[in-house]
Structures are given as C-alpha cells and as structure tokens.
C-alpha cells in the first residue's frame, strides 16, 4: 500500500504487498511488458510479475526488448 513512481508519474497502489503485476494492472500496461526497478544504489533490476516491489526504488514499465538485436 502506498505511492510509487512509475515512468515519472506517481501511482497509488492499494495492495498490502504490491507486486510487479499489480503495478502493470493499475497502470493499464500490457501483461507482457517488463517492470524495471531503479534501485537507490544505481542498480536496475527486471522484476518478475510475482516479485514484491522493492522499497525506495523508481519504476519503469517498458515493452520487452533484446540487447544487440
């Protein structure tokens, strides 16, 4: 439960322990899109749909992609 920054916008999630799938559902993004978490230390993580949203991270939702493709 709380506010999360997604693609620069603030979104309120009502779930007690929100997951990446909750974030996609709340923002209306396609289920195949990826949730990327930018951690405070500079690390970027791709979250699976079942992973809980980490605290103190900013999030981006992006279409799936392949590096070097």
PDB file of N, CA, C and O in Angstrom:
ATOM      1  N   UNK A   1       0.842  -1.162   0.000  1.00  0.00           N
ATOM      2  CA  UNK A   1       0.000   0.000   0.000  1.00  0.00           C
ATOM      3  C   UNK A   1       0.893   1.233   0.000  1.00  0.00           C
ATOM      4  O   UNK A   1       1.796   1.347   0.829  1.00  0.00           O
ATOM      5  N   UNK A   2       0.648   2.151  -0.919  1.00  0.00           N
ATOM      6  CA  UNK A   2       1.437   3.361  -0.930  1.00  0.00           C
ATOM      7  C   UNK A   2       1.574   3.941  -2.319  1.00  0.00           C
ATOM      8  O   UNK A   2       0.933   3.502  -3.273  1.00  0.00           O
ATOM      9  N   UNK A   3       2.438   4.951  -2.402  1.00  0.00           N
ATOM     10  CA  UNK A   3       2.675   5.634  -3.663  1.00  0.00           C
ATOM     11  C   UNK A   3       3.984   5.160  -4.281  1.00  0.00           C
ATOM     12  O   UNK A   3       4.975   4.940  -3.584  1.00  0.00           O
ATOM     13  N   UNK A   4       3.968   5.008  -5.601  1.00  0.00           N
ATOM     14  CA  UNK A   4       5.127   4.547  -6.343  1.00  0.00           C
ATOM     15  C   UNK A   4       5.312   5.443  -7.555  1.00  0.00           C
ATOM     16  O   UNK A   4       4.334   5.892  -8.153  1.00  0.00           O
ATOM     17  N   UNK A   5       6.569   5.706  -7.924  1.00  0.00           N
ATOM     18  CA  UNK A   5       6.880   6.497  -9.103  1.00  0.00           C
ATOM     19  C   UNK A   5       7.089   5.533 -10.269  1.00  0.00           C
ATOM     20  O   UNK A   5       7.976   4.680 -10.235  1.00  0.00           O
ATOM     21  N   UNK A   6       6.248   5.685 -11.313  1.00  0.00           N
ATOM     22  CA  UNK A   6       6.321   4.824 -12.487  1.00  0.00           C
ATOM     23  C   UNK A   6       6.412   5.703 -13.716  1.00  0.00           C
ATOM     24  O   UNK A   6       5.518   6.508 -13.979  1.00  0.00           O
ATOM     25  N   UNK A   7       7.496   5.551 -14.473  1.00  0.00           N
ATOM     26  CA  UNK A   7       7.715   6.351 -15.680  1.00  0.00           C
ATOM     27  C   UNK A   7       7.533   7.838 -15.381  1.00  0.00           C
ATOM     28  O   UNK A   7       7.036   8.586 -16.223  1.00  0.00           O
ATOM     29  N   UNK A   8       7.934   8.264 -14.186  1.00  0.00           N
ATOM     30  CA  UNK A   8       7.867   9.660 -13.792  1.00  0.00           C
ATOM     31  C   UNK A   8       6.553  10.101 -13.182  1.00  0.00           C
ATOM     32  O   UNK A   8       6.457  11.229 -12.699  1.00  0.00           O
ATOM     33  N   UNK A   9       5.534   9.249 -13.186  1.00  0.00           N
ATOM     34  CA  UNK A   9       4.234   9.573 -12.603  1.00  0.00           C
ATOM     35  C   UNK A   9       4.071   8.861 -11.266  1.00  0.00           C
ATOM     36  O   UNK A   9       4.628   7.782 -11.062  1.00  0.00           O
ATOM     37  N   UNK A  10       3.307   9.462 -10.357  1.00  0.00           N
ATOM     38  CA  UNK A  10       3.036   8.852  -9.056  1.00  0.00           C
ATOM     39  C   UNK A  10       1.733   8.061  -9.151  1.00  0.00           C
ATOM     40  O   UNK A  10       0.711   8.580  -9.600  1.00  0.00           O
ATOM     41  N   UNK A  11       1.783   6.804  -8.725  1.00  0.00           N
ATOM     42  CA  UNK A  11       0.626   5.913  -8.757  1.00  0.00           C
ATOM     43  C   UNK A  11       0.384   5.396  -7.341  1.00  0.00           C
ATOM     44  O   UNK A  11       1.323   5.001  -6.650  1.00  0.00           O
ATOM     45  N   UNK A  12      -0.884   5.400  -6.908  1.00  0.00           N
ATOM     46  CA  UNK A  12      -1.268   4.838  -5.609  1.00  0.00           C
ATOM     47  C   UNK A  12      -1.675   3.385  -5.808  1.00  0.00           C
ATOM     48  O   UNK A  12      -2.518   3.079  -6.651  1.00  0.00           O
ATOM     49  N   UNK A  13      -1.072   2.492  -5.027  1.00  0.00           N
ATOM     50  CA  UNK A  13      -1.450   1.082  -5.046  1.00  0.00           C
ATOM     51  C   UNK A  13      -2.077   0.741  -3.697  1.00  0.00           C
ATOM     52  O   UNK A  13      -1.543   1.105  -2.650  1.00  0.00           O
ATOM     53  N   UNK A  14      -3.207   0.044  -3.726  1.00  0.00           N
ATOM     54  CA  UNK A  14      -3.940  -0.271  -2.503  1.00  0.00           C
ATOM     55  C   UNK A  14      -3.554  -1.614  -1.894  1.00  0.00           C
ATOM     56  O   UNK A  14      -3.892  -1.886  -0.742  1.00  0.00           O
ATOM     57  N   UNK A  15      -2.846  -2.463  -2.656  1.00  0.00           N
ATOM     58  CA  UNK A  15      -2.459  -3.777  -2.148  1.00  0.00           C
ATOM     59  C   UNK A  15      -1.512  -3.637  -0.960  1.00  0.00           C
ATOM     60  O   UNK A  15      -0.684  -2.726  -0.917  1.00  0.00           O
ATOM     61  N   UNK A  16      -1.641  -4.544  -0.002  1.00  0.00           N
ATOM     62  CA  UNK A  16      -0.764  -4.528   1.175  1.00  0.00           C
ATOM     63  C   UNK A  16       0.684  -4.821   0.797  1.00  0.00           C
ATOM     64  O   UNK A  16       1.604  -4.180   1.305  1.00  0.00           O
ATOM     65  N   UNK A  17       0.887  -5.794  -0.098  1.00  0.00           N
ATOM     66  CA  UNK A  17       2.225  -6.154  -0.586  1.00  0.00           C
ATOM     67  C   UNK A  17       2.177  -6.186  -2.116  1.00  0.00           C
ATOM     68  O   UNK A  17       2.045  -7.257  -2.709  1.00  0.00           O
ATOM     69  N   UNK A  18       2.282  -5.015  -2.757  1.00  0.00           N
ATOM     70  CA  UNK A  18       2.121  -4.959  -4.209  1.00  0.00           C
ATOM     71  C   UNK A  18       3.256  -5.653  -4.960  1.00  0.00           C
ATOM     72  O   UNK A  18       4.415  -5.637  -4.544  1.00  0.00           O
ATOM     73  N   UNK A  19       2.875  -6.263  -6.080  1.00  0.00           N
ATOM     74  CA  UNK A  19       3.823  -6.951  -6.951  1.00  0.00           C
ATOM     75  C   UNK A  19       3.950  -6.193  -8.268  1.00  0.00           C
ATOM     76  O   UNK A  19       3.231  -5.226  -8.519  1.00  0.00           O
ATOM     77  N   UNK A  20       4.879  -6.653  -9.100  1.00  0.00           N
ATOM     78  CA  UNK A  20       5.059  -6.052 -10.425  1.00  0.00           C
ATOM     79  C   UNK A  20       3.781  -6.191 -11.248  1.00  0.00           C
ATOM     80  O   UNK A  20       3.436  -5.277 -11.997  1.00  0.00           O
ATOM     81  N   UNK A  21       3.070  -7.313 -11.125  1.00  0.00           N
ATOM     82  CA  UNK A  21       1.809  -7.500 -11.856  1.00  0.00           C
ATOM     83  C   UNK A  21       0.756  -6.486 -11.396  1.00  0.00           C
ATOM     84  O   UNK A  21      -0.011  -5.985 -12.218  1.00  0.00           O
ATOM     85  N   UNK A  22       0.709  -6.179 -10.107  1.00  0.00           N
ATOM     86  CA  UNK A  22      -0.220  -5.169  -9.593  1.00  0.00           C
ATOM     87  C   UNK A  22       0.076  -3.812 -10.224  1.00  0.00           C
ATOM     88  O   UNK A  22      -0.839  -3.071 -10.582  1.00  0.00           O
ATOM     89  N   UNK A  23       1.341  -3.500 -10.355  1.00  0.00           N
ATOM     90  CA  UNK A  23       1.758  -2.231 -10.936  1.00  0.00           C
ATOM     91  C   UNK A  23       1.309  -2.138 -12.392  1.00  0.00           C
ATOM     92  O   UNK A  23       0.781  -1.109 -12.814  1.00  0.00           O
ATOM     93  N   UNK A  24       1.514  -3.204 -13.159  1.00  0.00           N
ATOM     94  CA  UNK A  24       1.084  -3.208 -14.564  1.00  0.00           C
ATOM     95  C   UNK A  24      -0.431  -3.090 -14.672  1.00  0.00           C
ATOM     96  O   UNK A  24      -0.936  -2.346 -15.512  1.00  0.00           O
ATOM     97  N   UNK A  25      -1.153  -3.810 -13.836  1.00  0.00           N
ATOM     98  CA  UNK A  25      -2.614  -3.766 -13.868  1.00  0.00           C
ATOM     99  C   UNK A  25      -3.124  -2.358 -13.548  1.00  0.00           C
ATOM    100  O   UNK A  25      -4.015  -1.848 -14.226  1.00  0.00           O
ATOM    101  N   UNK A  26      -2.558  -1.739 -12.520  1.00  0.00           N
ATOM    102  CA  UNK A  26      -3.008  -0.408 -12.091  1.00  0.00           C
ATOM    103  C   UNK A  26      -2.740   0.658 -13.159  1.00  0.00           C
ATOM    104  O   UNK A  26      -3.512   1.608 -13.290  1.00  0.00           O
ATOM    105  N   UNK A  27      -1.669   0.509 -13.910  1.00  0.00           N
ATOM    106  CA  UNK A  27      -1.312   1.498 -14.930  1.00  0.00           C
ATOM    107  C   UNK A  27      -1.888   1.166 -16.298  1.00  0.00           C
ATOM    108  O   UNK A  27      -1.761   1.961 -17.230  1.00  0.00           O
ATOM    109  N   UNK A  28      -2.528  -0.012 -16.434  1.00  0.00           N
ATOM    110  CA  UNK A  28      -3.138  -0.383 -17.700  1.00  0.00           C
ATOM    111  C   UNK A  28      -2.146  -0.850 -18.751  1.00  0.00           C
ATOM    112  O   UNK A  28      -2.452  -0.833 -19.943  1.00  0.00           O
ATOM    113  N   UNK A  29      -0.980  -1.259 -18.328  1.00  0.00           N
ATOM    114  CA  UNK A  29       0.046  -1.729 -19.263  1.00  0.00           C
ATOM    115  C   UNK A  29      -0.221  -3.171 -19.672  1.00  0.00           C
ATOM    116  O   UNK A  29      -0.808  -3.934 -18.905  1.00  0.00           O
ATOM    117  N   UNK A  30       0.204  -3.551 -20.871  1.00  0.00           N
ATOM    118  CA  UNK A  30       0.032  -4.943 -21.304  1.00  0.00           C
ATOM    119  C   UNK A  30       0.763  -5.904 -20.370  1.00  0.00           C
ATOM    120  O   UNK A  30       1.818  -5.561 -19.835  1.00  0.00           O
ATOM    121  N   UNK A  31       0.217  -7.101 -20.168  1.00  0.00           N
ATOM    122  CA  UNK A  31       0.840  -8.055 -19.251  1.00  0.00           C
ATOM    123  C   UNK A  31       2.229  -8.510 -19.684  1.00  0.00           C
ATOM    124  O   UNK A  31       3.023  -8.939 -18.846  1.00  0.00           O
ATOM    125  N   UNK A  32       2.536  -8.425 -20.975  1.00  0.00           N
ATOM    126  CA  UNK A  32       3.855  -8.861 -21.439  1.00  0.00           C
ATOM    127  C   UNK A  32       4.949  -7.806 -21.214  1.00  0.00           C
ATOM    128  O   UNK A  32       6.132  -8.114 -21.363  1.00  0.00           O
ATOM    129  N   UNK A  33       4.576  -6.578 -20.861  1.00  0.00           N
ATOM    130  CA  UNK A  33       5.586  -5.547 -20.596  1.00  0.00           C
ATOM    131  C   UNK A  33       6.414  -5.904 -19.368  1.00  0.00           C
ATOM    132  O   UNK A  33       5.988  -6.685 -18.518  1.00  0.00           O
ATOM    133  N   UNK A  34       7.585  -5.327 -19.293  1.00  0.00           N
ATOM    134  CA  UNK A  34       8.506  -5.577 -18.180  1.00  0.00           C
ATOM    135  C   UNK A  34       8.441  -4.442 -17.175  1.00  0.00           C
ATOM    136  O   UNK A  34       8.276  -3.281 -17.551  1.00  0.00           O
ATOM    137  N   UNK A  35       8.572  -4.774 -15.898  1.00  0.00           N
ATOM    138  CA  UNK A  35       8.721  -3.778 -14.837  1.00  0.00           C
ATOM    139  C   UNK A  35      10.189  -3.756 -14.451  1.00  0.00           C
ATOM    140  O   UNK A  35      10.755  -4.770 -14.044  1.00  0.00           O
ATOM    141  N   UNK A  36      10.801  -2.576 -14.587  1.00  0.00           N
ATOM    142  CA  UNK A  36      12.201  -2.374 -14.252  1.00  0.00           C
ATOM    143  C   UNK A  36      12.265  -1.492 -13.007  1.00  0.00           C
ATOM    144  O   UNK A  36      11.598  -0.460 -12.939  1.00  0.00           O
ATOM    145  N   UNK A  37      13.069  -1.900 -12.024  1.00  0.00           N
ATOM    146  CA  UNK A  37      13.234  -1.147 -10.781  1.00  0.00           C
ATOM    147  C   UNK A  37      14.614  -0.508 -10.763  1.00  0.00           C
ATOM    148  O   UNK A  37      15.629  -1.197 -10.867  1.00  0.00           O
ATOM    149  N   UNK A  38      14.643   0.821 -10.631  1.00  0.00           N
ATOM    150  CA  UNK A  38      15.899   1.553 -10.473  1.00  0.00           C
ATOM    151  C   UNK A  38      16.134   1.735  -8.982  1.00  0.00           C
ATOM    152  O   UNK A  38      15.440   2.505  -8.317  1.00  0.00           O
ATOM    153  N   UNK A  39      17.127   1.011  -8.468  1.00  0.00           N
ATOM    154  CA  UNK A  39      17.394   0.999  -7.038  1.00  0.00           C
ATOM    155  C   UNK A  39      18.213   2.234  -6.641  1.00  0.00           C
ATOM    156  O   UNK A  39      18.892   2.817  -7.487  1.00  0.00           O
ATOM    157  N   UNK A  40      18.157   2.642  -5.360  1.00  0.00           N
ATOM    158  CA  UNK A  40      18.895   3.826  -4.912  1.00  0.00           C
ATOM    159  C   UNK A  40      20.400   3.765  -5.179  1.00  0.00           C
ATOM    160  O   UNK A  40      21.017   4.808  -5.395  1.00  0.00           O
ATOM    161  N   UNK A  41      21.004   2.587  -5.170  1.00  0.00           N
ATOM    162  CA  UNK A  41      22.435   2.451  -5.418  1.00  0.00           C
ATOM    163  C   UNK A  41      22.825   2.486  -6.886  1.00  0.00           C
ATOM    164  O   UNK A  41      24.005   2.364  -7.214  1.00  0.00           O
ATOM    165  N   UNK A  42      21.840   2.652  -7.785  1.00  0.00           N
ATOM    166  CA  UNK A  42      22.113   2.726  -9.206  1.00  0.00           C
ATOM    167  C   UNK A  42      21.858   1.435  -9.968  1.00  0.00           C
ATOM    168  O   UNK A  42      21.874   1.435 -11.199  1.00  0.00           O
ATOM    169  N   UNK A  43      21.622   0.334  -9.260  1.00  0.00           N
ATOM    170  CA  UNK A  43      21.349  -0.948  -9.911  1.00  0.00           C
ATOM    171  C   UNK A  43      19.943  -0.923 -10.518  1.00  0.00           C
ATOM    172  O   UNK A  43      19.018  -0.347  -9.946  1.00  0.00           O
ATOM    173  N   UNK A  44      19.799  -1.558 -11.686  1.00  0.00           N
ATOM    174  CA  UNK A  44      18.494  -1.701 -12.333  1.00  0.00           C
ATOM    175  C   UNK A  44      18.159  -3.182 -12.389  1.00  0.00           C
ATOM    176  O   UNK A  44      18.970  -3.992 -12.839  1.00  0.00           O
ATOM    177  N   UNK A  45      16.960  -3.537 -11.932  1.00  0.00           N
ATOM    178  CA  UNK A  45      16.524  -4.927 -11.899  1.00  0.00           C
ATOM    179  C   UNK A  45      15.240  -5.092 -12.692  1.00  0.00           C
ATOM    180  O   UNK A  45      14.343  -4.253 -12.613  1.00  0.00           O
ATOM    181  N   UNK A  46      15.151  -6.187 -13.465  1.00  0.00           N
ATOM    182  CA  UNK A  46      13.897  -6.567 -14.115  1.00  0.00           C
ATOM    183  C   UNK A  46      13.138  -7.433 -13.115  1.00  0.00           C
ATOM    184  O   UNK A  46      13.673  -8.425 -12.619  1.00  0.00           O
ATOM    185  N   UNK A  47      11.895  -7.063 -12.816  1.00  0.00           N
ATOM    186  CA  UNK A  47      11.102  -7.787 -11.834  1.00  0.00           C
ATOM    187  C   UNK A  47      10.155  -8.767 -12.521  1.00  0.00           C
ATOM    188  O   UNK A  47       9.545  -8.436 -13.538  1.00  0.00           O
ATOM    189  N   UNK A  48      10.034  -9.964 -11.970  1.00  0.00           N
ATOM    190  CA  UNK A  48       9.017 -10.899 -12.454  1.00  0.00           C
ATOM    191  C   UNK A  48       7.668 -10.435 -11.914  1.00  0.00           C
ATOM    192  O   UNK A  48       7.609  -9.651 -10.967  1.00  0.00           O
ATOM    193  N   UNK A  49       6.594 -10.918 -12.516  1.00  0.00           N
ATOM    194  CA  UNK A  49       5.253 -10.490 -12.103  1.00  0.00           C
ATOM    195  C   UNK A  49       4.946 -10.789 -10.647  1.00  0.00           C
ATOM    196  O   UNK A  49       4.166 -10.073 -10.021  1.00  0.00           O
ATOM    197  N   UNK A  50       5.549 -11.838 -10.099  1.00  0.00           N
ATOM    198  CA  UNK A  50       5.243 -12.227  -8.722  1.00  0.00           C
ATOM    199  C   UNK A  50       6.130 -11.563  -7.680  1.00  0.00           C
ATOM    200  O   UNK A  50       5.891 -11.714  -6.482  1.00  0.00           O
ATOM    201  N   UNK A  51       7.157 -10.826  -8.119  1.00  0.00           N
ATOM    202  CA  UNK A  51       8.067 -10.185  -7.155  1.00  0.00           C
ATOM    203  C   UNK A  51       7.408  -8.985  -6.497  1.00  0.00           C
ATOM    204  O   UNK A  51       6.702  -8.210  -7.142  1.00  0.00           O
ATOM    205  N   UNK A  52       7.653  -8.845  -5.192  1.00  0.00           N
ATOM    206  CA  UNK A  52       7.197  -7.662  -4.467  1.00  0.00           C
ATOM    207  C   UNK A  52       7.989  -6.450  -4.934  1.00  0.00           C
ATOM    208  O   UNK A  52       9.161  -6.562  -5.292  1.00  0.00           O
ATOM    209  N   UNK A  53       7.337  -5.292  -4.926  1.00  0.00           N
ATOM    210  CA  UNK A  53       8.025  -4.064  -5.326  1.00  0.00           C
ATOM    211  C   UNK A  53       9.012  -3.655  -4.235  1.00  0.00           C
ATOM    212  O   UNK A  53       8.627  -3.521  -3.073  1.00  0.00           O
ATOM    213  N   UNK A  54      10.281  -3.457  -4.597  1.00  0.00           N
ATOM    214  CA  UNK A  54      11.262  -3.057  -3.589  1.00  0.00           C
ATOM    215  C   UNK A  54      10.995  -1.634  -3.084  1.00  0.00           C
ATOM    216  O   UNK A  54      10.500  -0.777  -3.818  1.00  0.00           O
ATOM    217  N   UNK A  55      11.328  -1.415  -1.843  1.00  0.00           N
ATOM    218  CA  UNK A  55      11.186  -0.076  -1.247  1.00  0.00           C
ATOM    219  C   UNK A  55      12.234   0.867  -1.833  1.00  0.00           C
ATOM    220  O   UNK A  55      13.308   0.434  -2.250  1.00  0.00           O
ATOM    221  N   UNK A  56      11.913   2.148  -1.861  1.00  0.00           N
ATOM    222  CA  UNK A  56      12.846   3.207  -2.259  1.00  0.00           C
ATOM    223  C   UNK A  56      13.361   3.071  -3.684  1.00  0.00           C
ATOM    224  O   UNK A  56      14.460   3.538  -3.982  1.00  0.00           O
ATOM    225  N   UNK A  57      12.600   2.449  -4.569  1.00  0.00           N
ATOM    226  CA  UNK A  57      13.004   2.324  -5.972  1.00  0.00           C
ATOM    227  C   UNK A  57      12.062   3.160  -6.837  1.00  0.00           C
ATOM    228  O   UNK A  57      10.921   3.416  -6.455  1.00  0.00           O
ATOM    229  N   UNK A  58      12.547   3.579  -7.998  1.00  0.00           N
ATOM    230  CA  UNK A  58      11.706   4.168  -9.026  1.00  0.00           C
ATOM    231  C   UNK A  58      11.485   3.087 -10.066  1.00  0.00           C
ATOM    232  O   UNK A  58      12.343   2.225 -10.257  1.00  0.00           O
ATOM    233  N   UNK A  59      10.348   3.122 -10.738  1.00  0.00           N
ATOM    234  CA  UNK A  59       9.990   2.048 -11.645  1.00  0.00           C
ATOM    235  C   UNK A  59       9.718   2.565 -13.045  1.00  0.00           C
ATOM    236  O   UNK A  59       9.231   3.680 -13.231  1.00  0.00           O
ATOM    237  N   UNK A  60      10.042   1.736 -14.022  1.00  0.00           N
ATOM    238  CA  UNK A  60       9.699   1.965 -15.409  1.00  0.00           C
ATOM    239  C   UNK A  60       8.990   0.720 -15.908  1.00  0.00           C
ATOM    240  O   UNK A  60       9.338  -0.397 -15.527  1.00  0.00           O
ATOM    241  N   UNK A  61       8.015   0.914 -16.746  1.00  0.00           N
ATOM    242  CA  UNK A  61       7.353  -0.207 -17.418  1.00  0.00           C
ATOM    243  C   UNK A  61       7.646  -0.043 -18.896  1.00  0.00           C
ATOM    244  O   UNK A  61       7.315   0.973 -19.508  1.00  0.00           O
ATOM    245  N   UNK A  62       8.276  -1.071 -19.459  1.00  0.00           N
ATOM    246  CA  UNK A  62       8.758  -0.979 -20.840  1.00  0.00           C
ATOM    247  C   UNK A  62       8.326  -2.216 -21.625  1.00  0.00           C
ATOM    248  O   UNK A  62       8.080  -3.272 -21.042  1.00  0.00           O
ATOM    249  N   UNK A  63       8.236  -2.079 -22.965  1.00  0.00           N
ATOM    250  CA  UNK A  63       7.981  -3.272 -23.782  1.00  0.00           C
ATOM    251  C   UNK A  63       9.182  -4.200 -23.709  1.00  0.00           C
ATOM    252  O   UNK A  63      10.300  -3.729 -23.497  1.00  0.00           O
ATOM    253  N   UNK A  64       8.990  -5.506 -23.878  1.00  0.00           N
ATOM    254  CA  UNK A  64      10.124  -6.449 -23.868  1.00  0.00           C
ATOM    255  C   UNK A  64      11.111  -6.096 -24.988  1.00  0.00           C
ATOM    256  O   UNK A  64      10.712  -5.654 -26.065  1.00  0.00           O
ATOM    257  N   UNK A  65      12.391  -6.298 -24.716  1.00  0.00           N
ATOM    258  CA  UNK A  65      13.405  -5.991 -25.723  1.00  0.00           C
ATOM    259  C   UNK A  65      14.589  -6.926 -25.560  1.00  0.00           C
ATOM    260  O   UNK A  65      14.746  -7.585 -24.533  1.00  0.00           O
ATOM    261  N   UNK A  66      15.420  -6.970 -26.595  1.00  0.00           N
ATOM    262  CA  UNK A  66      16.642  -7.774 -26.573  1.00  0.00           C
ATOM    263  C   UNK A  66      17.808  -6.856 -26.889  1.00  0.00           C
ATOM    264  O   UNK A  66      17.782  -6.129 -27.883  1.00  0.00           O
ATOM    265  N   UNK A  67      18.840  -6.888 -26.038  1.00  0.00           N
ATOM    266  CA  UNK A  67      20.032  -6.108 -26.322  1.00  0.00           C
ATOM    267  C   UNK A  67      20.735  -6.678 -27.543  1.00  0.00           C
ATOM    268  O   UNK A  67      20.835  -7.893 -27.709  1.00  0.00           O
ATOM    269  N   UNK A  68      21.216  -5.788 -28.390  1.00  0.00           N
ATOM    270  CA  UNK A  68      22.017  -6.214 -29.545  1.00  0.00           C
ATOM    271  C   UNK A  68      21.198  -6.822 -30.656  1.00  0.00           C
ATOM    272  O   UNK A  68      21.760  -7.422 -31.572  1.00  0.00           O
ATOM    273  N   UNK A  69      19.873  -6.684 -30.603  1.00  0.00           N
ATOM    274  CA  UNK A  69      19.002  -7.276 -31.611  1.00  0.00           C
ATOM    275  C   UNK A  69      18.765  -6.418 -32.802  1.00  0.00           C
ATOM    276  O   UNK A  69      18.045  -6.817 -33.717  1.00  0.00           O
TER     277      UNK A  69
END
